[in-house]
């Protein structure tokens, strides 16, 4: 039987530490210990990123602890939840890539249960899996924090370490661009199916930030012969 929680902090101060602790406790009943640890780390990193880049650190912490709210559900449960909540997603995601649904379903469910958290928090949760071309600062923070949290072991660790080293060295939007590029490269290198909108997002981001990548590594300035 689910444990009863004192929900009053969520109404009194939804972005405060007491509300965070209640939600962390609730999350512990929904996901495995490893996933809980990941979410706590994302919340901590998100708070630090928010401080570094002038965003609201308490909102970032809240979005971080909630970003994998539905990660404990299996693929069929995610499909059912998406249909029940009338989540607007590409049909291909619903049928062939249900693991991407946990962000949108969590955002939809949480927005109904706790509207006081605000649309910006729910959007950051929704977008943390696939990103978007028009990411708000909080969206960027959660997307990046999910990748660079200190206990992250899944993926290209060299690429992750590079992203960690860029924090505070480049603007937040450029950091998101680098993180999105890292994700895309990893997916292609491991023969993963790509979400259809990923290519469109990449092309739009390249129009905005592609010149930065060229400035950082200009192969035509590298001697062809030593």
Beta strands, then each sheet from edge to edge (+ up, - down):
end
